[in-house]
Amino acid sequence: MTRVNYATKSAILLALLASLLSFAKFEHCAARNFGSPDVYVHACYSDLPALFGARAINIHQWPYSSATNAVEYPPVTGIVMWATGLLTPNSDSYRFYFYLNAILLALLFIGSVYLLARMRPKFWYLFPLSPAVIASMYINWDLWAVVSALLAIYLFDKKSYSWSAIALGISIATKFFPIVLLAPVVLIFLKRREISRAVNFLVITFGTWLLINLPFMVTTWNGWFRFFSLNAKRSADFGSIYYAWELAFPHQSIHSVNTLSTGLFLILLIALCWYCYFYAPAKALASLATSSFLFVAAFTITSKVYSPQYILWLTPLAILAMRGYRDRTAFWIWQAGELLYHLAIWEFLAKFSGAKFGIPGGALALATLIRVVTTVYFAHQVTLTRDAHREATLHRG
């Protein structure tokens, strides 16, 4: 009991420290009312105050009432944005709105670290110690989806499948990316030949998502659908391999980014499913915790955009995928690539916002490439560690 209490206190304290360090980074911009180009030069841009006014949250407009200016997120995030706007004193209280949401995000981060400590006692501390994570905590509302996705993974591996499906449905209704987790979920059930459980999990997940989304679909369809239409129409955007290509080769633009992005993701998804089902060690696929990272990493690598806060999705899943202490070296190499990209994207944007200095497009393209390569390297290293662990087990047998 004493050991458990000590681990819990350590997780909470370290997460609190990371939250405060992140807040100190963003406070520089908050103290200056998030003015440009300061937010890019000092890498403390945040969507929290930016969308407070841009999406009319400051005048308490319902987040999905406008077909052209609805919030570009699923309903749970939209409600959080709107509800915290109601608690903000007046329409120009951008700092107050940021602080209120930052407090909630800090609490969610602490909860995420606590869950991670329960799931991976050996490596949980890497999450609050990761510089790219600390640098990204208050960029957007992603932590609302991260904590619910981690809860879904935790409950799944505890065999509380119905509750796990509910948590995952909520997570998908917060930020759509956790839908990728359904792939390893189905694979795990197929490997166990538990078809009925797979169907039941999918039905509960989709039912939960639909229950949350249906009121918005019925009352404000155009505003609700704006999230999907924007993503469908989005061209190559910051951080993606396609945008890096266009920066490096400006006269050779990619005309069918949607097709290419979808095609590459499906190829990687099929390859991962094939590997996990036929070749991965049994223990790797027995746990949703150990198999989730590869699928979400494939999604982010092939996506049309890679925002700096996506590191909040990947890092806890990467930690869950780690098997041995040798993986820590690969982890820090990958984190270095993420931190490089984090700095590069803001300094690239600074160049176009009136700053006296900034980096050229070629430098951002190189940083994007390094980020992708280090992500693939870490994923490969974790896979090798699993295979080595399997070989060692076979030899001992």
N, C-alpha and C positions, 0 to 999 in steps of 0.2 A: 504493500500500500504506500509506503514511504517513497519507494522508487517511482511509482506511478505519479504520485503527487509532485515529486521533484521534476519529472519529465514534463508534466503539464505546466508547472510554473515556469520552467525554462523556455518552453515553446511560446507561452504567452508573453513573457518578458522580451524574448528576442524578436518576436513579431511586433511588439509595441515599439521597440527600439528602431526597427526597420521602418515602421510607419512614420515615426518622428523624423528620421533622416530624410525620408521621401518628402515629408511635409516641408522640411527646411529648404529643400531644392525648389519646390513650387512656391514657397512663400516669397521668394525674390520677385516673382512675377505678380503674385497677388498684391503685394505692397505697391506695385506700380500699375494696378488695374489691368493687368494682362495686355499691356500695350505692345504693338508691333513696331519694330522688329525684335524688341527685347525678349519676347517669348521664344523666339527661335535662336537668337544669339546665346541665351542662357539655358536653352533646352528645357524650358519649363512651360511649354504650351499645354493647355488643357481644353478638352471639349466641354467640360462642365460649365465654365462661364461663357464660352463661345456660343454654345447652343441655347443658353438661358435666354438670350435676346434673339438669336437667329431663328429659333423655332417658336417664338412668342410665348415661351414659358413664363417670362417675366410679367406678362399681362394675363396670366392664368388661362391661356387658350388651351382647350382640350387637345392633347397631343396628336390626335388623329382626325381632327375636324377639317383640316385643309388637304385637298387632293394634291396640292403642289408644294406645301410646306410642312407636311406632317413629319414627325420625328422619324429618322431612318433606322429605327430599331423595333424589335418585337415588343408586344404589349407590356410585359413585366418591367422592362427598362423604361418604356414610355410612361408608365404609371409612377415609377420612382421619380423620374424627371418632373412630372406634373405635381406630384404630392409634395416634394421638397420645394417646388416653386410656390405652392400655397403657403408654406411656412416661412417664406422669405418676406421680409417687411415691406419692401416696395420694388418697383420695376427696375430701379438702377442699382440694386444691392447685389452686384455681381460677386463681390468678395464674400458676402454672407452666404450666398447660394453655393459658392465653391467650398467654403468651410463646412457647411452643413453636410454636403455630400461627401466631403473628404473624411469627416468623422465616421459616417456610415461605412465608407469603403475601408477605413482602418479597422473597424470592428469585423468586417467580413474577411479582411486579410488575416486577422488574428484567428478567426474561426477556421480559415483554410489551413493555416499552419498547424493548428491544434489537430485537425483531421489528419493531416499529413504525418504528424508525429505518431498518431495512433496506427496508421497504415504502414509507415516505413520508419521505425525507431532509429535505424542506423544513419539515415541520411536526411531526415526532415529539415535539419538546420541549414542545409544548402539553399532552401527557398528564401528565408529572410536574409541570408547573407549574400545573395546574388546581386551584384551592382545593377545589372540591367532591370531586374525586378524592382529594386528600390527606386530606380530612376523613372519607372513607368506606372506606379501605383495609382496616381490621380489624373491620368490622361483621359480616361473614359470610365464607363460604368461596368467594365468587363468582370470585375470581381463578384458581382451579383450572380453571374452565370458560372464562374469558376467554383465558388463554394458549393453551389447546388450540384454541379457535375462531379466534384469530389465526393460529395455525400452519396450520390448515386453509385459511384464506384465502390465506396466503402460498404454500402448496404448490399450491393450485389455480391461482393466477396464474403459477406456475412450470411449469404443465402436468403436475405430478405428481398426476394425478387420483386414483389408487388410494390413495396415502398421504394425500391431502387428505381423502378419504372416511373413511379410518380415523380420522384426527384429529378429524373432525367427529362421527363415531359416539361416540368417547370423550367429546367435549365434551357431547353430548346426554345421555350416561350420567352426567354430572357435575352439570349444571344444564340443565333441559329446554329453556330458551329458544333455544339455537342451532339447534333444529329449523327455526326461521324462515328460516335461511340456505339451506335447500333450495329455497325459492322462486326467489331470484335464480340459484342454480346451474342449476336446470332451465330457466329462461328463457334463460340464456346458451347452453346446449346447443341449445335449440330455435332460437334465432336463427342459430346456426351450422349448423342442420340435422344435428346429431350426436345422433340419437335413441338409438342404441345406447350411446353414452358416458353419456348421461343415465340410462338404465336401469341401466347398470353402476355408476354412482356411487351411485344410490339403493340398489341391492342391497348394495354394500359397506358403505355407511353404516348401513343397517338391520341387516345381518349383524353388524357390529362392536358396535352397540348391543345386539343380542339376545345375542351371545356373553357380554357383560358382565352383562346382566340375568338371563339364563336360570337360573343357579344360585340366585339369590335368588327368582325366580318359582317354582321347583320346591320349594325347601326352606322358604321363609317367605313364602308368597303374600300373606297378609293384611297383614303388616308392610311388604312391598315395595309393595303396592298402596295403602297409606295415603297416599303422596305424591299419587297421582292422585285419590283420593277426597276428600282435604282441599281440593284445588284445585277439584274439581267442586262441592263443597258450599259453598265460601267465598262469603260475601256481599260486599257493597261494603266495601272495606278501605282502610286508610290510603294516601293519595297518589293514589287513583284519581279520575277525574272523577265517578264515581257517588257516592263517599263525600263528595266536595266538595259535590255537589248536596244530599245529605242533611244536611250541616252547614248549608248556606245556607238550605235549605227543610225544616226538621225535620218538618213536617206533611205533606210530599209525598214519602214514601220510594219508592224504586224496588223493585218487587216481583219483577221478572224480570231480575235482573242478569246471570245466566248467558246468557240468550238475547240480551240487549242487547249484552253484551260480545262474544260470539261473532259476532253479526250485524255490529256495527260493524267488527270486525277483518276479517271476510270482505269487507265492502264496500271497505275501504281496500286490502286485499290484491289484490282484483280490479282496482281502479283503478290501483294501482301496477304490476301486471303489464301492464295495457293500455298505460299510459304508457311503461314501459320497453321494451316490445316494439315499439310502433308509432311512438313519438315521441321517445324519448330518443336523444341522440347515440350513434353507434356505439361510440365509445370508452368511454362510461359503462357500457354493458352488456357490453363486451368483458372487463371486469375485475370480479371478485367484490369486490375491495377498494372500488371506487367505487360499487357498487350496494347493499351490505349495509346501510348505515345507515338508508336509508328504510324498509326492511322491519322492522328491529328497532325503530325508532322508532314505527312504526305499531302494533307489538305492545305496546310499553310504554304508549303513549297510551290504548289501548283495554282494557288489562288491568284486572282487578278489584283490583289492588294495585300500588303503586309504592313499593318500598323505597328508602331513600336510596342503598344500594350499587349500585343499577341504573345509576348514572352510570358505574360501572366497565365496564359492557357498552357503553354508548353512546359514550363519549368516544373510544376508539381508532377505532371505526367512523366517527365524525364526522370525525376527522382524515384517515382514508383517503379520505373522500368529498370533501375540500377540493381545489380545483383551483388557486386563485390566492390571492394575498395579501389580496384584498378580502374573502375569506371569514373572515379572522381577526376582523374587527369583529363579524360575526354570531356567530362562535364564542364570543366573550367575553360578548356579550349573553345568549346561551343559558346559558353557564356561570353568569352572575350569577343567572338565574332558578333554576337548580339549587341554587346555594348558599343562596339565600333559602328554598327549600323545605326544604333540609337543616336549617337552623336552626329553621324554623317547626315541623316535625314533632316535634322534641324538646321545644321549649318548650310545645307543645300537650299533649304527654304529661306534662310536668312538672306541669301544672295538676291532673292527676288522680292524682298519686303523692305528695302531701303537701308539695309545694313551696309556698313563700310567694307565688310569682308564676307566671305562665304566660300564654299567649295564648289567646283564645277560639276557638271553632270557626270563626267567620266569617273570622278571620285566616288560619287554615290553609286554608280553602276558597279564599281569594284567592291565597295562595302557590301552591296546587296549580294554579289557573287560570293564573297567571303562568308557572309551569314549563311547562305544556302549550303556551301561546301562544309562548313563546320557543323551544321545541323545533320547533314548526311553522314559526316564522319562520326558524330556521337551515336546516331542511330545504328550505324554499322558496327561500332565498337560494342554497344550494348548487345547486339545480336550475336557477335562473336563470343562475348562473355557467356551468353546463354548456351551457345553450342559447346563451348569449352566445358561448362559446368555439366552438360549432358554427357560429354565424352568421359569426363572424370568419374561420373556416377556409373557409367557402363563398365569402365575399367575396374572400379572398386567391386562391382558386382561379379 
